[in-house]
Amino acid sequence: MASGVARAQLVPPRATLVVTRSQGVSVRRASVSDAAIVAPFHLQCWHEAYAGLVPLDFLDHLDRQDRVQRWRDRLSRNGDTTLLAFDHDAVVGLATVGASGDAAPLPPTEVRALYVASSHQRKGLGRGLLDAPLDDPPASL
């Protein structure tokens, strides 16, 4: 596939998603137990994306344990699907999609989060992370 990550059907939140591998990156569904590895990756992405836009003091004082708890809550939410991309053992991307709270005519699916490590940007990983859980239905941001 051109995006670099194999496409998967949107599966019920508690179903097992088979790991896919492409271009050295593996993708699997996140579980609540992944919160401790997702939180530092999330904070890393915020530093990479928002440095110079948001005061560094704010970024430096984001509480890691608070982020771990937020991710535990998010990953235990019914109806959301979060996929993690790994390059070897390091998280290099994540995407979360779920049911939209918006009324028609907006799409019924919403992209809640998309993060790709700067080292893995411009390689199709973000598109692949979105293609896998969405499998082509339209989505809103």
Salt bridges, closest charged atoms under 4 A:
ASP34 OD2 - ARG28 NH1 2.77
ASP57 OD1 - HIS61 ND1 3.00
ASP60 OD1 - HIS47 NE2 3.94
ASP66 OD2 - ARG70 NE 2.83
ASP80 OD2 - ARG77 NH1 3.13
ASP80 OD1 - ARG112 NE 2.94
ASP87 OD1 - HIS88 ND1 2.87
ASP87 OD2 - HIS120 NE2 2.77
GLU110 OE1 - ARG112 NH1 2.49
ASP131 OD2 - ARG7 NH2 3.85
ASP135 OD1 - ARG7 NH1 3.73
ASP136 OD1 - ARG7 NH1 3.26
